[in-house]
Amino acid sequence: MENELLIDDPLKRVLSALYSAKDRHYHNLAHIEAMLALAGDYRGLLDDPEAVEAAIWFHDAVYDSRAKDNEAQSAALAEKKLAGRTEAGRLNRISAMIVATATHLLPLFEDATAARDAGLFLDMDLSILGAAPDAFDAYERAVRREYAWVEEPMWRAGRSAVLKNFLARPHIFHTEEFRQRFELQARANMARSLEALTAG
């Protein structure tokens, strides 16, 4: 059961179509490909790389910037599409990882290896925060386009709150590997962004 392919080519095509919707400026196929590349970089650290890959493919499958339950809907889609491809415990772990992208707090797994995989997965999702300043700025512009319907004062307030929440955490990233690679740059990027949002 564990060896059966979780994400096969037909499923990739279905998901790729979702990520190719024209209103997706950041939460699109390029974001998935960037995360899959990181999963490749850190594959040796992952206990269940296929489950992490499945979580990556599904985590933004349902994305409506006006909705509040995208993560839960994406997890439900994963459970539906992956049913019968793997055992229930593994499916629950994949689902929990996807739901955790709503808060970027670690799911409460009893299994230390599952918790480590989840930490690496969440860090991959947030790695853009620690990108070079121009790439980070492009990401911010893309997210703003996805929320084009939100008026500027509301956007500034909402986005500022998100950035403040992350900056107030003792660590943005869960794993030592990602902290070393991205933490300082992420804090610098977000502080700069916050300054611009509050200045305007």
C-alpha positions as CSV (number, residue, x, y, z in Angstrom):
1,M,0.0,0.0,0.0
2,E,2.8,2.4,1.0
3,N,4.5,1.9,-2.4
4,E,1.4,2.8,-4.5
5,L,1.8,6.2,-6.2
6,L,-0.2,8.8,-4.3
7,I,0.0,11.4,-7.0
8,D,0.0,9.9,-10.4
9,D,0.0,11.7,-13.8
10,P,-3.8,11.8,-14.3
11,L,-4.1,13.4,-10.8
12,K,-1.3,15.8,-11.5
13,R,-3.2,16.9,-14.6
14,V,-6.4,17.5,-12.7
15,L,-4.6,19.5,-10.0
16,S,-2.5,21.4,-12.5
17,A,-5.7,22.6,-14.1
18,L,-6.9,24.0,-10.8
19,Y,-3.6,25.8,-10.2
20,S,-3.8,27.3,-13.7
21,A,-6.9,29.3,-13.0
22,K,-6.5,32.9,-14.3
23,D,-7.2,34.5,-10.9
24,R,-4.2,32.8,-9.3
25,H,-1.2,35.1,-9.4
26,Y,0.9,33.5,-6.6
27,H,-1.0,30.4,-5.5
28,N,-0.4,28.7,-8.8
29,L,1.6,26.0,-10.4
30,A,4.9,27.9,-10.0
31,H,4.3,27.9,-6.2
32,I,3.7,24.1,-6.2
33,E,6.8,23.5,-8.4
34,A,9.0,25.7,-6.0
35,M,7.8,23.6,-3.1
36,L,8.4,20.3,-4.9
37,A,11.9,21.5,-5.7
38,L,12.5,22.2,-2.0
39,A,11.0,18.8,-1.1
40,G,13.6,17.3,-3.5
41,D,16.4,19.3,-1.8
42,Y,15.4,18.0,1.7
43,R,14.2,14.6,0.6
44,G,16.8,12.9,2.8
45,L,15.2,14.5,5.9
46,L,11.7,13.4,5.1
47,D,10.3,10.3,6.7
48,D,7.4,10.0,4.1
49,P,8.4,12.1,1.1
50,E,5.4,10.9,-1.0
51,A,3.0,12.1,1.7
52,V,4.7,15.5,1.8
53,E,4.5,15.6,-2.0
54,A,0.8,14.9,-1.8
55,A,0.3,17.6,0.8
56,I,2.2,20.0,-1.5
57,W,0.0,19.2,-4.5
58,F,-3.2,19.5,-2.6
59,H,-2.6,22.3,-0.1
60,D,-3.8,25.2,-2.3
61,A,-6.0,23.1,-4.6
62,V,-9.1,25.0,-3.5
63,Y,-8.2,28.7,-3.5
64,D,-10.8,31.5,-3.3
65,S,-9.4,34.7,-1.8
66,R,-13.0,35.6,-0.5
67,A,-13.4,32.3,1.3
68,K,-12.3,31.5,4.9
69,D,-12.1,27.7,4.5
70,N,-9.7,27.1,1.6
71,E,-7.4,24.9,3.6
72,A,-10.2,22.7,5.0
73,Q,-11.7,22.4,1.5
74,S,-8.3,21.5,0.0
75,A,-7.8,18.8,2.7
76,A,-11.3,17.4,2.0
77,L,-10.4,17.3,-1.7
78,A,-7.2,15.4,-0.9
79,E,-9.1,12.9,1.3
80,K,-11.6,12.3,-1.6
81,K,-9.0,12.0,-4.4
82,L,-6.6,9.9,-2.4
83,A,-9.1,7.6,-0.8
84,G,-8.2,4.0,-1.5
85,R,-4.6,4.9,-2.5
86,T,-3.2,4.7,1.0
87,E,-4.2,3.8,4.6
88,A,-6.4,6.0,6.7
89,G,-3.6,7.1,9.2
90,R,-1.4,8.3,6.4
91,L,-4.3,10.1,4.7
92,N,-5.1,11.8,8.1
93,R,-1.5,13.0,8.3
94,I,-1.6,14.5,4.8
95,S,-4.9,16.2,5.6
96,A,-3.6,17.6,8.9
97,M,-0.6,19.1,7.1
98,I,-2.8,20.8,4.6
99,V,-5.2,22.2,7.3
100,A,-2.1,23.5,9.2
101,T,-1.3,25.9,6.3
102,A,-4.2,28.0,7.6
103,T,-2.2,29.0,10.7
104,H,1.3,27.6,10.0
105,L,1.3,26.1,13.4
106,L,2.5,22.5,13.7
107,P,-0.3,19.9,13.9
108,L,-0.2,17.9,17.1
109,F,1.2,14.6,15.9
110,E,2.2,12.0,18.5
111,D,4.7,10.6,16.0
112,A,7.9,12.6,16.0
113,T,8.7,11.8,12.4
114,A,5.3,12.9,11.2
115,A,5.8,16.2,13.2
116,R,9.2,16.6,11.5
117,D,7.7,16.1,8.1
118,A,4.9,18.6,8.8
119,G,7.5,21.1,10.0
120,L,9.5,20.8,6.8
121,F,6.3,21.0,4.7
122,L,5.1,24.2,6.4
123,D,8.6,25.7,6.1
124,M,8.6,24.9,2.4
125,D,5.3,26.7,2.0
126,L,6.7,29.8,3.7
127,S,10.1,29.8,2.1
128,I,9.1,32.7,-0.2
129,L,9.2,34.9,2.9
130,G,12.9,34.4,3.0
131,A,13.5,34.9,-0.7
132,A,15.8,37.6,-2.1
133,P,14.1,41.0,-1.7
134,D,13.0,41.3,-5.4
135,A,11.4,37.8,-5.4
136,F,9.7,38.6,-2.1
137,D,8.4,41.9,-3.5
138,A,7.1,40.1,-6.6
139,Y,5.3,37.6,-4.3
140,E,3.7,40.5,-2.3
141,R,2.4,42.1,-5.6
142,A,1.0,38.7,-6.8
143,V,-0.8,38.1,-3.5
144,R,-2.2,41.7,-3.7
145,R,-3.6,40.9,-7.2
146,E,-5.3,37.8,-5.8
147,Y,-7.0,40.2,-3.3
148,A,-7.7,42.9,-5.9
149,W,-11.3,43.1,-4.6
150,V,-10.1,44.3,-1.1
151,E,-9.9,48.1,-0.8
152,E,-6.5,49.5,0.0
153,P,-7.0,50.6,3.6
154,M,-8.5,47.2,4.4
155,W,-5.7,45.4,2.6
156,R,-3.0,47.4,4.5
157,A,-4.6,46.6,7.8
158,G,-5.2,42.9,7.1
159,R,-1.8,42.3,5.6
160,S,0.0,44.2,8.4
161,A,-1.8,42.0,10.9
162,V,-0.5,38.9,9.2
163,L,3.0,40.1,9.0
164,K,3.0,41.3,12.7
165,N,1.7,37.8,13.7
166,F,4.7,36.1,12.0
167,L,7.2,38.6,13.2
168,A,6.0,38.2,16.8
169,R,6.7,34.5,16.7
170,P,10.0,33.3,18.3
171,H,10.7,31.5,15.0
172,I,9.0,31.9,11.6
173,F,10.3,28.5,10.5
174,H,9.8,25.2,12.4
175,T,13.0,23.5,11.4
176,E,16.7,24.3,12.0
177,E,17.5,23.8,8.3
178,F,15.0,26.4,7.2
179,R,15.8,28.8,10.0
180,Q,19.5,28.8,9.0
181,R,18.6,29.3,5.3
182,F,15.7,31.7,5.4
183,E,14.9,33.2,8.9
184,L,17.0,36.4,8.9
185,Q,16.0,37.3,5.3
186,A,12.3,36.6,6.0
187,R,12.4,38.9,9.0
188,A,14.1,41.6,7.0
189,N,11.6,41.2,4.1
190,M,8.6,41.3,6.3
191,A,9.8,44.2,8.5
192,R,10.4,46.2,5.3
193,S,6.9,45.3,3.9
194,L,5.3,46.2,7.2
195,E,7.0,49.6,7.2
196,A,5.7,50.3,3.6
197,L,2.2,49.2,4.5
198,T,2.0,51.3,7.6
199,A,3.7,54.3,6.0
200,G,1.3,54.6,3.1
